[in-house]
Amino acid sequence: MIFGNINHEKTYSNLDKDLLTCFEYAKNNELVSFEKGSYEIDGKDIFVNIVGYDTCENEDRFWEAHKKYIDVHLMLDGRERIDLNFIENLTQKEYEEEGDFLSLDGEPNSHVALSKDDFLVCYPEDAHMTALKVVEKENIKKAIFKVIIR
């Protein structure tokens, strides 16, 4: 996993070109003004889901990981905590191939708090529990880029 801020271009400039495509798309588009939904960038290989929701407590959320896509979470408005662990440290449950969704159970070994312009890159081995409150519950808006694993 990689935690950073989209404004620190020199820090992430050596990342994979597909990840850089996501950041370039974000910089060239006012994503916060996009309606909720899915937007293709490079067909099914790279696309972005614009989501909005209220953050909540851990007991109201679930663990997830993905085998076919890398997730790039980019905070557009609000603050969100994301709990993290590696999939080998958690109990892996059923994998839904059609939705590329691996369900897991267990406890976090770390977390990040995303604020505006912060991003988190989650690779297939990075389990994540999203939509958690940082201090108080709040409504957030976020872009989740999906990048096919080549």
PyMOL commands that place a pseudoatom at each C-alpha (Angstrom):
pseudoatom trace, name=CA, resn=MET, resi=1, chain=A, elem=C, hetatm=0, pos=[0.000, 0.000, 0.000]
pseudoatom trace, name=CA, resn=ILE, resi=2, chain=A, elem=C, hetatm=0, pos=[1.058, 3.570, -0.620]
pseudoatom trace, name=CA, resn=PHE, resi=3, chain=A, elem=C, hetatm=0, pos=[-0.224, 6.582, 1.322]
pseudoatom trace, name=CA, resn=GLY, resi=4, chain=A, elem=C, hetatm=0, pos=[0.384, 10.042, -0.086]
pseudoatom trace, name=CA, resn=ASN, resi=5, chain=A, elem=C, hetatm=0, pos=[-1.021, 13.343, -1.263]
pseudoatom trace, name=CA, resn=ILE, resi=6, chain=A, elem=C, hetatm=0, pos=[-1.789, 14.139, -4.883]
pseudoatom trace, name=CA, resn=ASN, resi=7, chain=A, elem=C, hetatm=0, pos=[-0.009, 17.498, -4.565]
pseudoatom trace, name=CA, resn=HIS, resi=8, chain=A, elem=C, hetatm=0, pos=[3.369, 15.827, -3.863]
pseudoatom trace, name=CA, resn=GLU, resi=9, chain=A, elem=C, hetatm=0, pos=[4.113, 14.968, -7.485]
pseudoatom trace, name=CA, resn=LYS, resi=10, chain=A, elem=C, hetatm=0, pos=[7.870, 14.507, -7.055]
pseudoatom trace, name=CA, resn=THR, resi=11, chain=A, elem=C, hetatm=0, pos=[7.266, 11.912, -4.359]
pseudoatom trace, name=CA, resn=TYR, resi=12, chain=A, elem=C, hetatm=0, pos=[5.119, 9.628, -6.509]
pseudoatom trace, name=CA, resn=SER, resi=13, chain=A, elem=C, hetatm=0, pos=[6.462, 10.466, -9.994]
pseudoatom trace, name=CA, resn=ASN, resi=14, chain=A, elem=C, hetatm=0, pos=[8.218, 7.079, -10.303]
pseudoatom trace, name=CA, resn=LEU, resi=15, chain=A, elem=C, hetatm=0, pos=[5.072, 4.996, -9.727]
pseudoatom trace, name=CA, resn=ASP, resi=16, chain=A, elem=C, hetatm=0, pos=[3.597, 2.722, -12.385]
pseudoatom trace, name=CA, resn=LYS, resi=17, chain=A, elem=C, hetatm=0, pos=[2.309, 4.621, -15.429]
pseudoatom trace, name=CA, resn=ASP, resi=18, chain=A, elem=C, hetatm=0, pos=[-1.255, 3.381, -14.868]
pseudoatom trace, name=CA, resn=LEU, resi=19, chain=A, elem=C, hetatm=0, pos=[-1.271, 4.893, -11.369]
pseudoatom trace, name=CA, resn=LEU, resi=20, chain=A, elem=C, hetatm=0, pos=[0.107, 8.134, -12.783]
pseudoatom trace, name=CA, resn=THR, resi=21, chain=A, elem=C, hetatm=0, pos=[-2.767, 8.088, -15.312]
pseudoatom trace, name=CA, resn=CYS, resi=22, chain=A, elem=C, hetatm=0, pos=[-5.183, 8.174, -12.351]
pseudoatom trace, name=CA, resn=PHE, resi=23, chain=A, elem=C, hetatm=0, pos=[-3.445, 11.155, -10.767]
pseudoatom trace, name=CA, resn=GLU, resi=24, chain=A, elem=C, hetatm=0, pos=[-3.307, 12.982, -14.093]
pseudoatom trace, name=CA, resn=TYR, resi=25, chain=A, elem=C, hetatm=0, pos=[-7.030, 12.375, -14.611]
pseudoatom trace, name=CA, resn=ALA, resi=26, chain=A, elem=C, hetatm=0, pos=[-7.742, 13.735, -11.132]
pseudoatom trace, name=CA, resn=LYS, resi=27, chain=A, elem=C, hetatm=0, pos=[-5.668, 16.857, -11.762]
pseudoatom trace, name=CA, resn=ASN, resi=28, chain=A, elem=C, hetatm=0, pos=[-7.336, 17.506, -15.151]
pseudoatom trace, name=CA, resn=ASN, resi=29, chain=A, elem=C, hetatm=0, pos=[-10.913, 17.020, -13.925]
pseudoatom trace, name=CA, resn=GLU, resi=30, chain=A, elem=C, hetatm=0, pos=[-12.876, 18.630, -11.104]
pseudoatom trace, name=CA, resn=LEU, resi=31, chain=A, elem=C, hetatm=0, pos=[-13.847, 15.255, -9.614]
pseudoatom trace, name=CA, resn=VAL, resi=32, chain=A, elem=C, hetatm=0, pos=[-15.596, 16.807, -6.619]
pseudoatom trace, name=CA, resn=SER, resi=33, chain=A, elem=C, hetatm=0, pos=[-18.218, 18.142, -9.065]
pseudoatom trace, name=CA, resn=PHE, resi=34, chain=A, elem=C, hetatm=0, pos=[-18.813, 14.729, -10.682]
pseudoatom trace, name=CA, resn=GLU, resi=35, chain=A, elem=C, hetatm=0, pos=[-22.069, 12.944, -9.930]
pseudoatom trace, name=CA, resn=LYS, resi=36, chain=A, elem=C, hetatm=0, pos=[-21.824, 9.612, -8.130]
pseudoatom trace, name=CA, resn=GLY, resi=37, chain=A, elem=C, hetatm=0, pos=[-21.143, 6.859, -10.615]
pseudoatom trace, name=CA, resn=SER, resi=38, chain=A, elem=C, hetatm=0, pos=[-18.511, 5.103, -12.689]
pseudoatom trace, name=CA, resn=TYR, resi=39, chain=A, elem=C, hetatm=0, pos=[-16.407, 6.838, -15.369]
pseudoatom trace, name=CA, resn=GLU, resi=40, chain=A, elem=C, hetatm=0, pos=[-14.152, 5.054, -17.860]
pseudoatom trace, name=CA, resn=ILE, resi=41, chain=A, elem=C, hetatm=0, pos=[-10.624, 6.363, -18.337]
pseudoatom trace, name=CA, resn=ASP, resi=42, chain=A, elem=C, hetatm=0, pos=[-9.120, 3.469, -20.325]
pseudoatom trace, name=CA, resn=GLY, resi=43, chain=A, elem=C, hetatm=0, pos=[-12.052, 1.127, -20.888]
pseudoatom trace, name=CA, resn=LYS, resi=44, chain=A, elem=C, hetatm=0, pos=[-12.309, -1.574, -18.216]
pseudoatom trace, name=CA, resn=ASP, resi=45, chain=A, elem=C, hetatm=0, pos=[-8.555, -1.336, -17.526]
pseudoatom trace, name=CA, resn=ILE, resi=46, chain=A, elem=C, hetatm=0, pos=[-8.726, 1.989, -15.684]
pseudoatom trace, name=CA, resn=PHE, resi=47, chain=A, elem=C, hetatm=0, pos=[-11.892, 3.634, -14.434]
pseudoatom trace, name=CA, resn=VAL, resi=48, chain=A, elem=C, hetatm=0, pos=[-13.011, 5.715, -11.474]
pseudoatom trace, name=CA, resn=ASN, resi=49, chain=A, elem=C, hetatm=0, pos=[-15.987, 5.316, -9.171]
pseudoatom trace, name=CA, resn=ILE, resi=50, chain=A, elem=C, hetatm=0, pos=[-17.196, 8.526, -7.534]
pseudoatom trace, name=CA, resn=VAL, resi=51, chain=A, elem=C, hetatm=0, pos=[-18.818, 7.707, -4.195]
pseudoatom trace, name=CA, resn=GLY, resi=52, chain=A, elem=C, hetatm=0, pos=[-20.279, 9.584, -1.274]
pseudoatom trace, name=CA, resn=TYR, resi=53, chain=A, elem=C, hetatm=0, pos=[-21.402, 8.274, 2.094]
pseudoatom trace, name=CA, resn=ASP, resi=54, chain=A, elem=C, hetatm=0, pos=[-21.476, 8.835, 5.841]
pseudoatom trace, name=CA, resn=THR, resi=55, chain=A, elem=C, hetatm=0, pos=[-18.553, 7.471, 7.823]
pseudoatom trace, name=CA, resn=CYS, resi=56, chain=A, elem=C, hetatm=0, pos=[-19.384, 5.146, 10.695]
pseudoatom trace, name=CA, resn=GLU, resi=57, chain=A, elem=C, hetatm=0, pos=[-18.100, 2.791, 13.400]
pseudoatom trace, name=CA, resn=ASN, resi=58, chain=A, elem=C, hetatm=0, pos=[-16.021, -0.367, 12.739]
pseudoatom trace, name=CA, resn=GLU, resi=59, chain=A, elem=C, hetatm=0, pos=[-18.856, -2.717, 13.668]
pseudoatom trace, name=CA, resn=ASP, resi=60, chain=A, elem=C, hetatm=0, pos=[-20.913, -1.316, 10.797]
pseudoatom trace, name=CA, resn=ARG, resi=61, chain=A, elem=C, hetatm=0, pos=[-18.265, -2.057, 8.139]
pseudoatom trace, name=CA, resn=PHE, resi=62, chain=A, elem=C, hetatm=0, pos=[-16.448, -4.996, 6.518]
pseudoatom trace, name=CA, resn=TRP, resi=63, chain=A, elem=C, hetatm=0, pos=[-13.025, -6.017, 5.229]
pseudoatom trace, name=CA, resn=GLU, resi=64, chain=A, elem=C, hetatm=0, pos=[-12.362, -6.245, 1.506]
pseudoatom trace, name=CA, resn=ALA, resi=65, chain=A, elem=C, hetatm=0, pos=[-9.547, -6.902, -0.936]
pseudoatom trace, name=CA, resn=HIS, resi=66, chain=A, elem=C, hetatm=0, pos=[-9.350, -7.371, -4.696]
pseudoatom trace, name=CA, resn=LYS, resi=67, chain=A, elem=C, hetatm=0, pos=[-7.471, -9.775, -6.960]
pseudoatom trace, name=CA, resn=LYS, resi=68, chain=A, elem=C, hetatm=0, pos=[-7.926, -8.204, -10.422]
pseudoatom trace, name=CA, resn=TYR, resi=69, chain=A, elem=C, hetatm=0, pos=[-7.710, -4.489, -9.674]
pseudoatom trace, name=CA, resn=ILE, resi=70, chain=A, elem=C, hetatm=0, pos=[-5.574, -2.090, -7.655]
pseudoatom trace, name=CA, resn=ASP, resi=71, chain=A, elem=C, hetatm=0, pos=[-7.651, 0.461, -5.716]
pseudoatom trace, name=CA, resn=VAL, resi=72, chain=A, elem=C, hetatm=0, pos=[-6.583, 4.092, -5.563]
pseudoatom trace, name=CA, resn=HIS, resi=73, chain=A, elem=C, hetatm=0, pos=[-8.706, 5.922, -2.974]
pseudoatom trace, name=CA, resn=LEU, resi=74, chain=A, elem=C, hetatm=0, pos=[-8.549, 9.712, -3.437]
pseudoatom trace, name=CA, resn=MET, resi=75, chain=A, elem=C, hetatm=0, pos=[-10.342, 11.896, -0.890]
pseudoatom trace, name=CA, resn=LEU, resi=76, chain=A, elem=C, hetatm=0, pos=[-12.299, 14.737, -2.502]
pseudoatom trace, name=CA, resn=ASP, resi=77, chain=A, elem=C, hetatm=0, pos=[-14.174, 16.130, 0.511]
pseudoatom trace, name=CA, resn=GLY, resi=78, chain=A, elem=C, hetatm=0, pos=[-14.287, 15.216, 4.198]
pseudoatom trace, name=CA, resn=ARG, resi=79, chain=A, elem=C, hetatm=0, pos=[-12.191, 12.846, 6.292]
pseudoatom trace, name=CA, resn=GLU, resi=80, chain=A, elem=C, hetatm=0, pos=[-12.225, 9.057, 6.438]
pseudoatom trace, name=CA, resn=ARG, resi=81, chain=A, elem=C, hetatm=0, pos=[-10.239, 6.460, 8.354]
pseudoatom trace, name=CA, resn=ILE, resi=82, chain=A, elem=C, hetatm=0, pos=[-9.320, 3.270, 6.531]
pseudoatom trace, name=CA, resn=ASP, resi=83, chain=A, elem=C, hetatm=0, pos=[-8.183, 0.274, 8.601]
pseudoatom trace, name=CA, resn=LEU, resi=84, chain=A, elem=C, hetatm=0, pos=[-5.536, -1.919, 6.990]
pseudoatom trace, name=CA, resn=ASN, resi=85, chain=A, elem=C, hetatm=0, pos=[-3.944, -5.327, 7.234]
pseudoatom trace, name=CA, resn=PHE, resi=86, chain=A, elem=C, hetatm=0, pos=[-2.387, -7.851, 4.879]
pseudoatom trace, name=CA, resn=ILE, resi=87, chain=A, elem=C, hetatm=0, pos=[-4.725, -10.564, 3.633]
pseudoatom trace, name=CA, resn=GLU, resi=88, chain=A, elem=C, hetatm=0, pos=[-2.484, -13.321, 5.033]
pseudoatom trace, name=CA, resn=ASN, resi=89, chain=A, elem=C, hetatm=0, pos=[-3.092, -11.910, 8.540]
pseudoatom trace, name=CA, resn=LEU, resi=90, chain=A, elem=C, hetatm=0, pos=[-6.878, -12.171, 8.158]
pseudoatom trace, name=CA, resn=THR, resi=91, chain=A, elem=C, hetatm=0, pos=[-9.332, -15.001, 7.620]
pseudoatom trace, name=CA, resn=GLN, resi=92, chain=A, elem=C, hetatm=0, pos=[-10.119, -15.073, 3.924]
pseudoatom trace, name=CA, resn=LYS, resi=93, chain=A, elem=C, hetatm=0, pos=[-13.714, -15.831, 3.071]
pseudoatom trace, name=CA, resn=GLU, resi=94, chain=A, elem=C, hetatm=0, pos=[-15.497, -16.163, -0.242]
pseudoatom trace, name=CA, resn=TYR, resi=95, chain=A, elem=C, hetatm=0, pos=[-14.113, -14.445, -3.345]
pseudoatom trace, name=CA, resn=GLU, resi=96, chain=A, elem=C, hetatm=0, pos=[-16.707, -13.060, -5.755]
pseudoatom trace, name=CA, resn=GLU, resi=97, chain=A, elem=C, hetatm=0, pos=[-14.970, -13.098, -9.125]
pseudoatom trace, name=CA, resn=GLU, resi=98, chain=A, elem=C, hetatm=0, pos=[-17.597, -11.068, -10.992]
pseudoatom trace, name=CA, resn=GLY, resi=99, chain=A, elem=C, hetatm=0, pos=[-17.309, -8.127, -8.600]
pseudoatom trace, name=CA, resn=ASP, resi=100, chain=A, elem=C, hetatm=0, pos=[-13.607, -8.785, -7.796]
pseudoatom trace, name=CA, resn=PHE, resi=101, chain=A, elem=C, hetatm=0, pos=[-14.437, -8.803, -4.083]
pseudoatom trace, name=CA, resn=LEU, resi=102, chain=A, elem=C, hetatm=0, pos=[-12.622, -10.832, -1.428]
pseudoatom trace, name=CA, resn=SER, resi=103, chain=A, elem=C, hetatm=0, pos=[-14.342, -10.767, 1.951]
pseudoatom trace, name=CA, resn=LEU, resi=104, chain=A, elem=C, hetatm=0, pos=[-12.205, -11.202, 5.084]
pseudoatom trace, name=CA, resn=ASP, resi=105, chain=A, elem=C, hetatm=0, pos=[-12.448, -11.221, 8.887]
pseudoatom trace, name=CA, resn=GLY, resi=106, chain=A, elem=C, hetatm=0, pos=[-9.993, -10.050, 11.490]
pseudoatom trace, name=CA, resn=GLU, resi=107, chain=A, elem=C, hetatm=0, pos=[-8.373, -7.089, 13.160]
pseudoatom trace, name=CA, resn=PRO, resi=108, chain=A, elem=C, hetatm=0, pos=[-6.415, -4.156, 11.705]
pseudoatom trace, name=CA, resn=ASN, resi=109, chain=A, elem=C, hetatm=0, pos=[-2.666, -3.794, 12.110]
pseudoatom trace, name=CA, resn=SER, resi=110, chain=A, elem=C, hetatm=0, pos=[-2.686, -0.123, 11.037]
pseudoatom trace, name=CA, resn=HIS, resi=111, chain=A, elem=C, hetatm=0, pos=[-4.855, 2.631, 9.620]
pseudoatom trace, name=CA, resn=VAL, resi=112, chain=A, elem=C, hetatm=0, pos=[-4.693, 5.900, 7.696]
pseudoatom trace, name=CA, resn=ALA, resi=113, chain=A, elem=C, hetatm=0, pos=[-6.867, 8.985, 7.897]
pseudoatom trace, name=CA, resn=LEU, resi=114, chain=A, elem=C, hetatm=0, pos=[-7.532, 10.493, 4.485]
pseudoatom trace, name=CA, resn=SER, resi=115, chain=A, elem=C, hetatm=0, pos=[-8.212, 14.225, 4.134]
pseudoatom trace, name=CA, resn=LYS, resi=116, chain=A, elem=C, hetatm=0, pos=[-8.768, 16.257, 0.962]
pseudoatom trace, name=CA, resn=ASP, resi=117, chain=A, elem=C, hetatm=0, pos=[-6.226, 15.321, -1.751]
pseudoatom trace, name=CA, resn=ASP, resi=118, chain=A, elem=C, hetatm=0, pos=[-4.792, 12.371, 0.232]
pseudoatom trace, name=CA, resn=PHE, resi=119, chain=A, elem=C, hetatm=0, pos=[-4.654, 9.024, -1.540]
pseudoatom trace, name=CA, resn=LEU, resi=120, chain=A, elem=C, hetatm=0, pos=[-4.212, 5.394, -0.583]
pseudoatom trace, name=CA, resn=VAL, resi=121, chain=A, elem=C, hetatm=0, pos=[-3.128, 2.753, -3.098]
pseudoatom trace, name=CA, resn=CYS, resi=122, chain=A, elem=C, hetatm=0, pos=[-4.245, -0.765, -2.139]
pseudoatom trace, name=CA, resn=TYR, resi=123, chain=A, elem=C, hetatm=0, pos=[-2.705, -3.742, -3.940]
pseudoatom trace, name=CA, resn=PRO, resi=124, chain=A, elem=C, hetatm=0, pos=[-4.238, -7.255, -3.914]
pseudoatom trace, name=CA, resn=GLU, resi=125, chain=A, elem=C, hetatm=0, pos=[-2.472, -8.194, -0.670]
pseudoatom trace, name=CA, resn=ASP, resi=126, chain=A, elem=C, hetatm=0, pos=[-3.779, -5.060, 1.096]
pseudoatom trace, name=CA, resn=ALA, resi=127, chain=A, elem=C, hetatm=0, pos=[-7.060, -5.678, 2.898]
pseudoatom trace, name=CA, resn=HIS, resi=128, chain=A, elem=C, hetatm=0, pos=[-8.923, -2.502, 3.750]
pseudoatom trace, name=CA, resn=MET, resi=129, chain=A, elem=C, hetatm=0, pos=[-11.968, -1.464, 5.764]
pseudoatom trace, name=CA, resn=THR, resi=130, chain=A, elem=C, hetatm=0, pos=[-13.273, 1.866, 4.487]
pseudoatom trace, name=CA, resn=ALA, resi=131, chain=A, elem=C, hetatm=0, pos=[-15.898, 4.429, 5.576]
pseudoatom trace, name=CA, resn=LEU, resi=132, chain=A, elem=C, hetatm=0, pos=[-14.727, 4.676, 9.187]
pseudoatom trace, name=CA, resn=LYS, resi=133, chain=A, elem=C, hetatm=0, pos=[-15.106, 7.902, 11.136]
pseudoatom trace, name=CA, resn=VAL, resi=134, chain=A, elem=C, hetatm=0, pos=[-11.945, 9.803, 12.036]
pseudoatom trace, name=CA, resn=VAL, resi=135, chain=A, elem=C, hetatm=0, pos=[-13.399, 11.607, 15.076]
pseudoatom trace, name=CA, resn=GLU, resi=136, chain=A, elem=C, hetatm=0, pos=[-17.040, 12.277, 14.326]
pseudoatom trace, name=CA, resn=LYS, resi=137, chain=A, elem=C, hetatm=0, pos=[-19.293, 10.727, 11.727]
pseudoatom trace, name=CA, resn=GLU, resi=138, chain=A, elem=C, hetatm=0, pos=[-19.366, 12.868, 8.583]
pseudoatom trace, name=CA, resn=ASN, resi=139, chain=A, elem=C, hetatm=0, pos=[-20.377, 12.791, 4.954]
pseudoatom trace, name=CA, resn=ILE, resi=140, chain=A, elem=C, hetatm=0, pos=[-17.483, 12.317, 2.554]
pseudoatom trace, name=CA, resn=LYS, resi=141, chain=A, elem=C, hetatm=0, pos=[-16.946, 12.275, -1.191]
pseudoatom trace, name=CA, resn=LYS, resi=142, chain=A, elem=C, hetatm=0, pos=[-14.212, 10.142, -2.675]
pseudoatom trace, name=CA, resn=ALA, resi=143, chain=A, elem=C, hetatm=0, pos=[-12.867, 8.893, -5.991]
pseudoatom trace, name=CA, resn=ILE, resi=144, chain=A, elem=C, hetatm=0, pos=[-11.906, 5.220, -6.136]
pseudoatom trace, name=CA, resn=PHE, resi=145, chain=A, elem=C, hetatm=0, pos=[-9.791, 4.494, -9.188]
pseudoatom trace, name=CA, resn=LYS, resi=146, chain=A, elem=C, hetatm=0, pos=[-9.669, 0.874, -10.314]
pseudoatom trace, name=CA, resn=VAL, resi=147, chain=A, elem=C, hetatm=0, pos=[-6.513, -0.163, -12.178]
pseudoatom trace, name=CA, resn=ILE, resi=148, chain=A, elem=C, hetatm=0, pos=[-6.316, -3.611, -13.816]
pseudoatom trace, name=CA, resn=ILE, resi=149, chain=A, elem=C, hetatm=0, pos=[-3.367, -5.729, -12.762]
pseudoatom trace, name=CA, resn=ARG, resi=150, chain=A, elem=C, hetatm=0, pos=[-1.352, -6.482, -15.888]
for i in range(1, 150): cmd.bond("trace and resi %d" % i, "trace and resi %d" % (i + 1))
show_as sticks, trace
zoom trace
